[in-house]
Amino acid sequence: VERNLRPLAVLLDAMAREPGRRLLFLSSGGAIYGSAAPGAWTEESAPAPESAYGVGKLLAEEMIRFRARRGDATFLIARAANVYGRR
């Protein structure tokens, strides 16, 4: 919470003071969906985080969506999963 969510809250506060700013948030598909629903996930798949890391990513996404509903931010959340290496 101290290392990830608090700095995000500070960033979102700053964005609210500077209209027109946009945020690209790289979340985590694997950590948010967990192993409850194997296969290809869609944006309609229910979140089922199995670790504090996954819960933190999900909370961060909700913080961003909340601020967007208030008109404080424009955002894009990318839930990348297993992104590494050349392949």
DANOR-V204126 format. One record per backbone hydrogen bond with DSSP energy under -0.5 kcal/mol. CO is the residue of the C=O (numbers start at 1). NH is the residue of the N-H. E is the energy in kcal/mol with one decimal. If there is no record, write none. Layout:
# DANOR-V204126
{{CO:NH:E} {CO:NH:E}}
This chain:
# DANOR-V204126
{{1:6:-2.6} {4:8:-1.4} {5:9:-2.4} {6:10:-2.1} {7:11:-2.4} {8:12:-2.8} {9:13:-2.2} {10:14:-2.2} {11:15:-2.4} {12:16:-1.8} {13:17:-1.0} {14:18:-0.6} {15:18:-0.9} {18:21:-1.3} {21:74:-1.0} {23:25:-0.6} {23:76:-2.1} {24:26:-0.6} {25:27:-0.9} {25:78:-2.5} {28:32:-1.6} {29:33:-2.4} {30:34:-1.7} {31:50:-0.6} {32:48:-2.7} {33:36:-0.7} {42:45:-1.6} {51:55:-2.3} {52:56:-2.5} {53:57:-2.2} {54:58:-2.3} {55:59:-2.6} {56:60:-2.4} {57:61:-2.3} {58:62:-2.1} {59:63:-2.4} {60:64:-2.1} {61:65:-2.6} {62:66:-2.5} {63:67:-2.0} {64:68:-2.1} {65:69:-2.3} {66:70:-1.4} {67:72:-2.8} {67:73:-0.6} {68:71:-1.2} {74:23:-2.4} {76:25:-2.8} {76:78:-0.5} {77:79:-0.6} {78:27:-2.8} {78:80:-1.2} {80:29:-2.6} {82:84:-0.8}}
